[in-house]
Structure formats: C-alpha cells, structure tokens
Amino acid sequence: MVDAALPDVSGLSTTQKLALAHRVVDSLATDDLTGLSNDDLVTVAQSTEQLITRVTVQGDRQIVEFSDRHLAREYGFGSITDAMIGLLRVSEPWRRWKQLKATATFHTFTGEVAAPKYPALAEAMASGAAGSSHAAVVIDVLDRIPAAVPFDEKMSADATMAPYARTHTPSDLRILGARVLAHLDPDGHLTDDTDRQRRRQIRIGRQDAQKMSGLSGQMTPTLTAHLEAVLAAWAAPGMNNPADPDSPTGSREDADPDALTAAAARDHRDQVQRNHDALEAVLRAGLDAGLGPQSHRGLPPHLIIKATLSDLIAQTGMGVTATGTLLPITDVIALAAQCQPWLAVFDDHTN
C-alpha cells in the first residue's frame, strides 16, 4: 500500500526516480538506529532486504533491455557479462545473468513479450519476498528437471518451490528440491543426453589477489572419461613436474621407466597439484603441436604477452596476455625460455 503522505512520483522520469532513490538512501545513512526497539529494528532490516531484492529485479529489467539493444559491443565489450562487469559494475555477473534468464521478462524474435521462465519465482522476487540466494537454489533445482518431464509438471514444481523461497532458508530449499527431483524422476531414467548437454559448462573465475583463478563446471560423461584418461597418463607421480628439471614430460607411457621412477621418488606434489600440472602440460603440448588456431592476431598460436622493458630487466611486475590474464614477470621469462619468442618493441608507449 502506498502511503498517501509520500509524494507522487508517477510523473517523474526513470532518471529522476533514481536520483530521488539515491537521496533517500543518503538520508537513511544518517538515521540513528539505536533508538529503535528490537522488533522495530527487525522490521526495518527485513524491509531493507526486501527493497534490495526489488531493486535488483528492476536492475535485471534494465540489463535485459541493454542486452536486447546489443549494446555490449557498441560500448567496446566482447559479451554481455563483460559489459556487466566493466560498464554496469554488476557483482557476480554470471550468477546474475543466470538469475535474470530464469525470472526476467524477455522479448521473442517477433517482438512479443514472453513470460518469465519460472513465473512463480519471478513474482516472489519482484515482491522482495525471495532473495537472490534463495532464488539461486530454486533455479538450480528447476534447471535440473529432465527435459522429458511435461511442461505443466515443471511449472507445478516452480509453483511448489516459490512459496517456500519466501519463508524458508536456502538449506531448506535444497532439501525440498531433492524431494521434488526425486518425485519427478525417481529412478533417474528420464535424464538423457539432452539434459546433460544443457547443463555442461566450464567456467574460469576471475584472478584473485595472488593471481590465481578458480575453475568450476559440469562435465558430460564423455568429457569426464577423456579427462580421467589424460590425467591417468600425464598426472602420474614424477610426470610433468615444473619444479623438477629432470621430470619426464608428456605421457608416462612414453617416459623412460628409470627416469620416471627416480622422478616419482622426488615428487612431493599431491594428486590435485599433479592434475593441475598435467593439464597445463597437455595444453602447452597442444599449442606446440599446432592444434590451436593457425594464427592469432597475425602471430603463431602461442601466448601473446605484453610487458615493459623495465619490468623485464628488473624481473618484477606483471605481464598481460591478449585475453587479459596477469602473469608475474618471472613466469613470463620462464615461458619465453621454453618457446620461440616473437618480439615487438614500442617506444614511448602507453599502457
């Protein structure tokens, strides 16, 4: 219900409404919360969280419009998620994009307005009753419903879970979701390759302060089988150890048995570290063998790294790859020592 004492903002433009909202938030920042009773503080905090969710939903509408106009490339970004990070300053853009694809209203190719993928959840978010964390769990459950399940049963699952998202915790929703999936596909027989292909993904996370990146995803059974076969041969103890110059490289099937035995005795890495080193060795071998593109920006298909001469001389600082990854200069020098370098020098350069 709208308080009659509040000003009518219906005649304001979107920009004016946002300016007014910023002024209200500035005013909230000066409020003294110590005078509130415990119950009043809970009410205020609940209302604030609801408002955050409702504003997020409006932000989703704006991102959809941004996407519909294909503005990412117009503003110099390669994808909508890149623009969400660099231009719109969106936190967790991949999670947010997944959320809005499930709950926002899009236009069809013919210009018609299509209902949200999960309308009951969308309504719960629009009212501010279900937050992003709750929505993420519900979306994960609903997206895992097999494609063979009839559409009306999928919508029934949405209608079942959305009310719980208003009142229960994400942990509760996961338990409910497991029950919903078990009801819809008790034996797992309905899940087929269509579902597996829909859920396949590999995501490389942003670099942290230590320049490390997270790797996550969902692998199809065939990719899992291929990767396990590669790791069994390339991630064996003693193989492809970057800390051991005498470590055999490539597959253990091609390694000298005596050299491998000696290297394995010196190998103090655990399995997950060997998996990492094996994957890097496989990718490097693929580039060396010319399995990548024949040309990247006119150069052979190896890493393209930019660095300043002063950093190279001092062996400090960072190099930057063509895809934007930061590499410590020591790693740049080590990589250069293992390949045929192509050098381009720029005088009086800018960043």
C-alpha positions as CSV (number, residue, x, y, z in Angstrom):
1,M,0.0,0.0,0.0
2,V,1.3,3.5,-0.9
3,D,1.4,6.0,1.9
4,A,-0.7,9.0,1.0
5,A,1.8,11.2,2.7
6,L,4.5,10.3,0.2
7,P,5.0,12.4,-2.9
8,D,3.5,11.1,-6.2
9,V,6.5,10.1,-8.4
10,S,4.5,8.7,-11.3
11,G,5.2,11.7,-13.4
12,L,9.0,11.6,-12.9
13,S,11.3,10.1,-15.5
14,T,13.4,7.0,-14.7
15,T,16.5,9.1,-14.2
16,Q,14.6,11.4,-11.8
17,K,13.2,8.5,-9.8
18,L,16.7,7.0,-9.4
19,A,18.1,10.4,-8.3
20,L,15.3,10.6,-5.7
21,A,16.1,7.0,-4.6
22,H,19.7,7.9,-4.1
23,R,18.7,10.9,-2.0
24,V,16.5,8.6,0.2
25,V,19.4,6.2,0.7
26,D,21.7,9.2,1.6
27,S,19.0,10.2,4.2
28,L,18.8,6.6,5.5
29,A,22.6,6.6,6.1
30,T,22.1,9.4,8.7
31,D,19.3,7.7,10.7
32,D,20.1,6.8,14.3
33,L,19.2,3.1,14.7
34,T,20.0,3.0,18.4
35,G,16.5,4.4,19.2
36,L,14.7,1.5,17.5
37,S,13.2,-1.3,19.6
38,N,14.3,-4.8,18.8
39,D,11.1,-5.5,16.9
40,D,11.3,-2.3,15.0
41,L,14.9,-3.0,14.1
42,V,13.9,-6.4,12.7
43,T,11.1,-4.9,10.7
44,V,13.4,-2.2,9.3
45,A,16.1,-4.7,8.4
46,Q,13.5,-7.0,6.7
47,S,12.1,-4.2,4.8
48,T,15.5,-3.1,3.6
49,E,16.4,-6.6,2.4
50,Q,13.1,-6.8,0.5
51,L,13.9,-3.4,-1.1
52,I,17.3,-4.6,-2.1
53,T,15.7,-7.6,-3.9
54,R,13.0,-5.5,-5.6
55,V,15.7,-3.0,-6.8
56,T,17.7,-5.9,-8.1
57,V,14.7,-7.1,-10.1
58,Q,14.4,-3.7,-11.7
59,G,18.2,-3.8,-12.5
60,D,17.5,-7.1,-14.2
61,R,14.9,-5.4,-16.4
62,Q,17.4,-2.8,-17.4
63,I,20.1,-5.4,-18.1
64,V,17.6,-7.3,-20.4
65,E,16.9,-4.0,-22.3
66,F,20.7,-3.4,-22.5
67,S,21.1,-6.9,-24.0
68,D,18.1,-6.5,-26.4
69,R,19.7,-3.4,-27.8
70,H,23.1,-5.3,-28.3
71,L,24.9,-2.5,-26.5
72,A,27.8,-4.6,-25.2
73,R,29.8,-4.4,-28.4
74,E,28.7,-0.8,-29.1
75,Y,30.5,0.1,-25.8
76,G,33.6,-1.9,-26.6
77,F,32.9,-5.2,-24.7
78,G,33.0,-8.7,-26.1
79,S,30.0,-10.1,-24.3
80,I,27.1,-9.1,-22.1
81,T,28.8,-10.4,-19.0
82,D,32.0,-8.4,-19.8
83,A,29.8,-5.3,-20.1
84,M,28.0,-6.2,-16.8
85,I,31.4,-6.3,-15.1
86,G,33.2,-3.3,-16.7
87,L,30.4,-0.9,-17.6
88,L,27.4,-1.7,-15.4
89,R,29.6,-2.7,-12.4
90,V,27.5,-5.8,-11.6
91,S,28.7,-8.1,-8.9
92,E,28.8,-11.8,-9.8
93,P,27.6,-11.2,-13.3
94,W,27.4,-14.9,-14.3
95,R,25.1,-15.7,-11.3
96,R,23.1,-12.6,-12.0
97,W,22.7,-13.4,-15.7
98,K,21.5,-16.9,-14.8
99,Q,19.0,-15.4,-12.4
100,L,17.6,-12.9,-14.8
101,K,17.3,-15.5,-17.6
102,A,15.1,-17.5,-15.2
103,T,13.0,-14.7,-13.8
104,A,13.1,-11.7,-16.1
105,T,10.7,-10.9,-19.0
106,F,12.3,-11.1,-22.4
107,H,11.0,-10.3,-25.9
108,T,10.7,-13.0,-28.6
109,F,12.1,-12.7,-32.1
110,T,8.8,-11.4,-33.2
111,G,8.7,-8.7,-30.6
112,E,6.2,-10.3,-28.3
113,V,6.6,-10.3,-24.6
114,A,7.4,-13.7,-23.2
115,A,6.5,-14.7,-19.7
116,P,9.5,-15.4,-17.3
117,K,10.9,-19.0,-17.4
118,Y,9.8,-19.5,-13.8
119,P,6.9,-17.1,-13.2
120,A,6.1,-18.1,-9.6
121,L,9.7,-17.5,-8.6
122,A,9.8,-14.2,-10.6
123,E,6.7,-13.0,-8.7
124,A,8.3,-13.9,-5.4
125,M,11.4,-11.9,-6.2
126,A,9.5,-8.9,-7.6
127,S,7.7,-8.6,-4.3
128,G,11.0,-8.8,-2.4
129,A,10.0,-11.9,-0.5
130,A,12.6,-14.2,-2.1
131,G,16.2,-13.0,-2.2
132,S,19.0,-13.9,-4.6
133,S,20.4,-16.7,-2.5
134,H,17.0,-18.4,-2.3
135,A,16.4,-17.8,-6.0
136,A,19.7,-19.4,-6.9
137,V,18.9,-22.6,-5.1
138,V,15.4,-22.8,-6.7
139,I,16.8,-22.1,-10.2
140,D,19.4,-24.8,-9.7
141,V,16.7,-27.3,-8.8
142,L,14.3,-26.3,-11.6
143,D,17.1,-26.3,-14.2
144,R,17.9,-29.9,-13.3
145,I,14.4,-31.2,-14.1
146,P,14.8,-33.5,-17.1
147,A,13.7,-32.3,-20.4
148,A,11.4,-35.3,-20.7
149,V,9.2,-34.1,-17.8
150,P,6.0,-32.5,-19.1
151,F,5.9,-28.7,-19.1
152,D,2.9,-28.4,-16.7
153,E,4.8,-30.5,-14.2
154,K,7.8,-28.2,-14.4
155,M,5.5,-25.2,-13.8
156,S,4.0,-27.1,-10.9
157,A,7.5,-27.5,-9.4
158,D,8.0,-23.8,-9.8
159,A,4.7,-23.1,-8.1
160,T,5.6,-25.5,-5.3
161,M,9.1,-24.1,-4.5
162,A,8.5,-20.4,-4.9
163,P,6.3,-20.1,-1.8
164,Y,8.9,-21.9,0.2
165,A,11.5,-19.5,-1.1
166,R,9.5,-16.7,0.6
167,T,9.7,-18.3,4.1
168,H,12.5,-20.9,4.3
169,T,16.3,-20.9,4.2
170,P,18.4,-21.9,1.1
171,S,19.3,-25.1,3.0
172,D,15.7,-26.0,3.5
173,L,15.1,-25.3,-0.2
174,R,17.9,-27.7,-1.2
175,I,16.2,-30.5,0.8
176,L,12.8,-29.6,-0.8
177,G,14.4,-29.5,-4.2
178,A,15.9,-33.0,-3.7
179,R,12.4,-34.3,-2.9
180,V,10.9,-32.5,-6.0
181,L,13.5,-34.0,-8.3
182,A,13.1,-37.5,-6.7
183,H,9.3,-37.2,-7.3
184,L,9.6,-36.1,-10.9
185,D,12.3,-38.6,-11.8
186,P,12.6,-41.3,-9.0
187,D,14.8,-43.7,-10.9
188,G,16.8,-41.2,-12.9
189,H,15.6,-42.8,-16.2
190,L,14.2,-39.5,-17.6
191,T,17.6,-37.8,-17.6
192,D,19.1,-38.1,-21.1
193,D,21.8,-36.6,-23.2
194,T,19.7,-33.5,-23.8
195,D,19.8,-32.7,-20.1
196,R,23.5,-33.4,-19.8
197,Q,24.3,-31.2,-22.9
198,R,22.1,-28.4,-21.4
199,R,24.0,-28.4,-18.1
200,R,27.5,-28.8,-19.5
201,Q,29.8,-25.8,-18.6
202,I,33.4,-24.9,-17.8
203,R,33.9,-21.6,-16.1
204,I,37.2,-19.8,-15.4
205,G,36.9,-17.5,-12.4
206,R,38.5,-14.0,-12.1
207,Q,42.0,-13.8,-10.8
208,D,42.4,-13.1,-7.1
209,A,45.0,-11.1,-5.3
210,Q,47.5,-13.9,-5.7
211,K,46.7,-14.0,-9.5
212,M,45.0,-17.5,-9.1
213,S,41.8,-18.3,-10.8
214,G,39.1,-20.8,-9.8
215,L,37.9,-23.5,-12.2
216,S,34.4,-24.9,-11.9
217,G,31.8,-26.5,-14.1
218,Q,29.7,-29.6,-15.0
219,M,31.3,-32.2,-17.3
220,T,29.5,-34.6,-19.5
221,P,30.3,-38.3,-19.0
222,T,32.4,-38.3,-22.2
223,L,34.5,-35.3,-21.2
224,T,35.0,-36.9,-17.7
225,A,36.2,-40.1,-19.3
226,H,38.6,-38.3,-21.6
227,L,40.0,-36.1,-18.9
228,E,40.4,-39.0,-16.5
229,A,42.3,-40.9,-19.2
230,V,44.6,-38.0,-19.8
231,L,45.3,-37.4,-16.1
232,A,46.0,-41.1,-15.5
233,A,48.9,-40.8,-18.0
234,W,50.0,-37.2,-17.6
235,A,49.4,-36.7,-13.8
236,A,51.2,-39.8,-12.6
237,P,53.8,-39.3,-9.9
238,G,57.0,-37.8,-11.3
239,M,55.4,-36.7,-14.6
240,N,55.3,-33.1,-15.8
241,N,56.7,-31.6,-12.6
242,P,57.6,-28.0,-13.2
243,A,59.8,-27.9,-10.0
244,D,61.9,-30.8,-11.3
245,P,64.0,-30.1,-14.5
246,D,64.6,-33.8,-14.9
247,S,60.9,-34.7,-14.7
248,P,59.7,-36.6,-17.8
249,T,57.2,-34.6,-19.9
250,G,54.1,-35.9,-21.7
251,S,52.5,-39.2,-21.1
252,R,54.0,-41.8,-18.7
253,E,53.6,-44.4,-21.4
254,D,56.3,-42.6,-23.4
255,A,58.7,-41.9,-20.5
256,D,61.9,-43.7,-19.7
257,P,60.9,-46.1,-16.8
258,D,64.1,-45.5,-14.8
259,A,63.9,-41.7,-15.2
260,L,60.2,-41.8,-14.2
261,T,60.9,-44.0,-11.1
262,A,63.6,-41.6,-10.0
263,A,61.4,-38.5,-10.6
264,A,58.5,-40.1,-8.7
265,A,60.7,-40.6,-5.7
266,R,61.5,-36.8,-5.7
267,D,57.9,-35.8,-6.3
268,H,56.2,-34.2,-3.3
269,R,53.1,-33.0,-5.0
270,D,49.7,-34.3,-4.1
271,Q,47.2,-35.6,-6.7
272,V,45.4,-32.3,-7.2
273,Q,48.6,-30.5,-7.8
274,R,49.7,-33.2,-10.3
275,N,46.3,-32.8,-12.1
276,H,47.0,-29.1,-12.4
277,D,50.5,-29.5,-13.8
278,A,49.3,-32.3,-16.2
279,L,46.5,-30.1,-17.6
280,E,48.9,-27.3,-18.2
281,A,51.4,-29.6,-19.9
282,V,48.6,-31.0,-22.2
283,L,47.5,-27.5,-23.2
284,R,51.1,-26.5,-23.9
285,A,51.8,-29.6,-25.9
286,G,48.6,-28.9,-27.9
287,L,49.8,-25.4,-28.8
288,D,53.3,-26.7,-29.6
289,A,51.8,-29.3,-32.0
290,G,49.7,-26.6,-33.8
291,L,46.4,-28.0,-32.6
292,G,45.2,-24.4,-31.8
293,P,44.3,-21.8,-34.4
294,Q,46.8,-21.3,-37.2
295,S,47.1,-17.6,-36.4
296,H,46.0,-15.3,-33.6
297,R,46.2,-11.6,-34.5
298,G,48.7,-12.5,-37.1
299,L,51.1,-14.4,-34.8
300,P,51.6,-18.1,-34.2
301,P,49.2,-19.7,-31.8
302,H,51.1,-19.2,-28.6
303,L,50.7,-16.9,-25.7
304,I,50.8,-13.2,-26.5
305,I,52.1,-11.3,-23.6
306,K,52.7,-7.5,-23.1
307,A,55.3,-6.3,-20.6
308,T,57.5,-3.3,-20.2
309,L,61.2,-3.5,-20.7
310,S,61.9,-2.1,-17.3
311,D,59.9,-4.8,-15.6
312,L,61.7,-7.5,-17.7
313,I,65.1,-6.1,-16.7
314,A,64.1,-5.8,-13.0
315,Q,62.3,-9.2,-13.2
316,T,59.4,-7.6,-11.2
317,G,55.8,-6.6,-12.1
318,M,53.3,-8.2,-14.3
319,G,52.8,-9.1,-17.9
320,V,49.4,-9.2,-19.5
321,T,48.2,-11.8,-22.0
322,A,46.0,-11.0,-25.0
323,T,43.0,-12.3,-23.1
324,G,43.7,-10.1,-20.1
325,T,45.3,-12.6,-17.7
326,L,48.0,-11.2,-15.4
327,L,51.3,-13.1,-15.3
328,P,54.1,-12.4,-12.9
329,I,57.2,-11.4,-14.9
330,T,59.1,-14.4,-13.6
331,D,56.5,-16.6,-15.2
332,V,56.8,-14.6,-18.4
333,I,60.5,-15.1,-18.5
334,A,60.1,-18.8,-17.8
335,L,57.6,-19.2,-20.6
336,A,59.8,-17.3,-23.0
337,A,62.7,-19.6,-22.3
338,Q,60.5,-22.6,-23.5
339,C,59.3,-21.3,-26.8
340,Q,60.4,-19.4,-29.9
341,P,59.9,-15.7,-28.9
342,W,58.4,-13.1,-31.3
343,L,59.4,-9.7,-30.0
344,A,57.7,-6.4,-30.8
345,V,59.2,-3.3,-29.2
346,F,57.2,0.0,-28.8
347,D,59.0,3.3,-28.0
348,D,57.2,6.0,-25.9
349,H,54.3,3.6,-25.4
350,T,51.1,4.0,-23.5
351,N,49.5,1.3,-21.3
